[in-house]
Amino acid sequence: MLLTLTTWREPASDLGFLLHKHPDRVQSFSLPFGEAVVFYPEATEERCSATLLLEIDPVGLVRRAPGDRARSLFDYVNDRPYAASSFVSVAIARVFASALRGVCDARPELALTAIPLSAELPAVPALGGESVVRRLFEPLGYTVEVSALELDSRFPEWGSDRHVSLRLSGVVRLSQLLTHLYVLLPVLDDDKHYWVSEDEIAKLLRHGEGWLSSHPERELITRRYLKHQRSLWRDALAQLEDLDIEESADADAPVAEDALEETVRLQDQRLGSVVSVLKAAGARRVLDLGCGSGQLIELLVRDGSFEEIVGADISMRSLGEAARRLRLDRLPEAKRERVRLLQSALTYRDTRLAGYDAAVLVEVVEHLDPARLVSLEQNVFGSAQPRTVVVTTPNADYNVRWETLPAGEFRHPDHRFEWTREQLGAWAAGVRDRFGYAVRFLPVGPVDPDVGSPTQMAVFSR
Ligand code: SAH
């Protein structure tokens, strides 16, 4: 089993300091299940790679295992010596303990700096294959190169099994990369491994700090990491949720957008327009995609014509706010039954979103990377396919009318783009043609003869 870490941040050989392993030496470490060796296949100023080679002794492993259960051939002959499973995590924790914690006496500032790094693993057991690998690592910002391994390249008809080769790259702190591998390799493997006890919850929460509570697959991660033991993963998820809500308390300070919009109370007009459009379309079962803190849901619940309202958002923090705004725990039974909140990443196909009359995306698309819009389109228009889809987004043409908005700036720091009317029109026409919808456009807010309305709305129907 091999894990190779590479950096090309100059001087690249500083990787030796970060890992606390000298590039000129080959070092070995004895572990309970075999031996680990660290060596540097390449160590120049421009590029430096450190490899962790793990020799697992399957026979010793069986001999040392507790209990006197009858052994099968499978205990002796399996993929453990060759594939990156939970043993790699144990090895990372033992061999790279300080680097995992982000401690580096020789280069303390470097340990805190995001640097270009890659991790290569030629064989990783991945239950669920490539798609699970992507779902786990892409939300963390890695570029993921993954390919299924054929069982034997001489016999392509044998096909591939659940092993993949994997290369992750990104600009991250070394301790983050090691932490992500430490938690996620056993999750990918989803096979029996050493740890399943209550202190694993604490360990998971500790290593998951700062990224797990907002990861779209946190439930899968938690469940697999804690080996599907219901009581354990329920508990861990509940704790993660609390963490996420706590973290939100001081984040999300009011930003310029709020001040800007106060004058026209644009948000009220926006939500009012959305409700009218939904009623006119006869929608009864509605998805609020990217529901944020649930302002629209609140209006929809009040209106008796909506039978089922589902709010979905990627952010647990927002969903927590929505639950509080809606007082879900105190809502009378009849109302509560009509509302559900889901954590979902809109750029991944989510079959739970199928079968609704309408979906709305209020001020959401502009928060996505333009390159990810295609995945959102496929999920919403291609897979969920509601009869009506309402999209609202800022009208960039109007920005010149905001007195407090410096020229060329977006209305919100998290916006990835703001479309002119023409740009929304072009995007909507593409969606219309690709997915067989009709589209019309409506202004929201006071219409200026030159630059249109502050918010623009596209209503798709099929
Ligand atoms: N619709 C709400 C919130 C708009 S803010 C309102 O009008 O008040 C944008 C929301 O989109 C945020 O809550 C954010 O968490 C959510 N979001 C951004 N990217 C997302 C994604 N990929 N999947 C799901 N939700 C996303």
Boltz pocket constraint, residues with backbone or C-beta under 6 A from the ligand:
constraints:
  - pocket:
      binder: B
      contacts: [[A, 289], [A, 290], [A, 291], [A, 292], [A, 293], [A, 294], [A, 295], [A, 312], [A, 313], [A, 314], [A, 315], [A, 318], [A, 344], [A, 345], [A, 346], [A, 347], [A, 361], [A, 362], [A, 363], [A, 364], [A, 367], [A, 368]]
      max_distance: 6.0
